[in-house]
Amino acid sequence: MAIPVLTSVSPTTGPTSGGDIVRLSGEVFAPRVAVFFNGASATVLSVREEGGAWLADVRTPAQPDGTVAVLLRNLDEEGVPVPGEEATLADAYRFLRPRIVIESDLTRLVRTLLTELKRQVLANVS
């Protein structure tokens, strides 16, 4: 085999909790590959060739907030890395912390009503 080439990652951002499905595009992928995001192993879901381009779908691992490199390593039939057959795409994926949602007035009102209801009803039930 030849040295793989990693050309793109899509989407380029996801949550720090991981679990997003990301598609890697490139050339000369082996039928079995290993993928790493900043050294953390991703779960490889599929590897295939479509229209002359190689695609690998992976599930991202959990990572701290930040931009990381993506490494793709070709494996042989037994799952052993093939020496020299790896490609890295620097600063290819950004892990983002989820945004904290501001509570709406309606949610705050319902929460207050439920709390007060529980306080008054439970205090008067025997």
Sequence and secondary structure as in RCSB ss.txt:
>XXXX:A:sequence
MAIPVLTSVSPTTGPTSGGDIVRLSGEVFAPRVAVFFNGASATVLSVREEGGAWLADVRTPAQPDGTVAVLLRNL
DEEGVPVPGEEATLADAYRFLRPRIVIESDLTRLVRTLLTELKRQVLANVS
>XXXX:A:secstr
    EEEEEES EEETT   EEEEEEE   SEEEEEETTEE EEEEEEEETTEEEEEEE     SEEEEEEEEEE
 TTS EEEEEEEEEEEEEEEE        HHHHHHHHHHHHHHHHHHHT  
